[in-house]
Amino acid sequence: MDMIKVSAGSRTSAVAGAIAGVVRQHHRAVVQAIGAGAVNQAVKALVVATGYLKNDGINVSCVPEFSEVTIEDKVRTAIKLVIEPSAGSDFSNIQFSAHTMSKDGARA
């Protein structure tokens, strides 16, 4: 499972779809954002993804963490959102299509 990386320019709906798809398939998603704009987009996407998943009977919880990331030989502090299903979530209604999601959340 790859980490979902969010920038300030990321489309909220694309990130939300990626989060929901990864949680449905892997029962866990990790989102990384560096900077205020990126964290804003990540949190908005989490809210939208929570609604998508709730419609499928999957309730999620999120644990935010700090993470150090090296970019161009500089250490930066990132926010990492670890998203997992809450107890009692129902994955029995999930049906996967033949489509797969790319890393940026677009259907391949």
Protein Blocks (a to p, Z undefined) as FASTA:
>chain_A
ZZddddfklcfklmmmmmmmmmmmnopacdddedjklmmmmmmmmmmmmmmmmmnopacd
dddddddddeehiacddddddddddehiafklpccdfbdcdfkopaZZ
